[in-house]
Amino acid sequence: MNNFKYSNSNKRYHTLDYFYKNKFNSKVFKVSLNAGFSCPNIDGTVGTGGCIYCSKSGSGEFAGNKEDSIEKQFNTIKEMMHHKWKDGKYIAYFQARTNTYAPVEKLKEIYEPVLNFDNVIGINIATRADSITDECLDYLEDLSHRTYLTIELGLQTTNEKTSKLINRCHSLECFESMVNKLRKRNINVVVHIINGLPYETKEDMINTVKYLNELDIQGIKIHMLSIIKDTSLEKLYKSKPFHVLTKEEYIDIVVNQLELLRPEIVIHRITGDPDPKELIEPKWLIKKFGVLNDIDKEMSKRDTYQGAKL
């Protein structure tokens, strides 16, 4: 029997669905939007070419069409969801590229109208730790008083050697400093990490989670590395092949990571969701629900749960 505190299902970890239902007393959907931002890692400010795994869409495969207005993008995606769940509430998720990488006046033009869309109860903003100015922090703090705001920061790994390889172009110190600045203003922080980065060991991946567990973060997204067509990562993989985690290895690592995370940290994602047409490896990622089910089975088999090893 599952006695994990933050669950209303067979899950032995703190799912986002559970968190939203408890907080908002409703089914909550994220609507992924593309506001057409760039990235300091692409335009030459700190680097060029972007992170090596980043696709042409800037990790916005399932976001709206950037040629459309934010309102049109939102309504198009919302309509699809509304057919399934009539009473859902929505979080506007600015997903593609670096969504604080613009002057504050420009950010206001993009974010403010969204607050007035029907049934929008929050905004999630995906960005980088090196792309939030003090002026932007002031604005985000103001925004957080008016809606349920979450800032998502891409860390991926604590291994600085890997960080250089993937062309992240900012330090761990920069990341930690931004987490602390956001939390001083009581802004929710969710961190993205990637398992299976080139040449990383299981120990490296476990260390990333151990480090994050010591920080004041509210959520985490765990991805498996996707090798996508037409990326620098694809070139690296073809010229200097590296080990791609098997599904079994990935599941083992994720379960170990979950055991080391405080139970109150919300697991926003536990596997990747690549576009099958663009995915080169690993092919097992395409069967997302199979991966999720196998994680549940493994946790049940081990009779373990999030935070069990703390």
Summary of the structure (lengths in Angstrom):
residues: 310
radius of gyration: 18.7
end to end distance: 20.9
largest distance: 53.5
contacts: 1001
relative contact order: 0.13
helix: 38%
strand: 18%
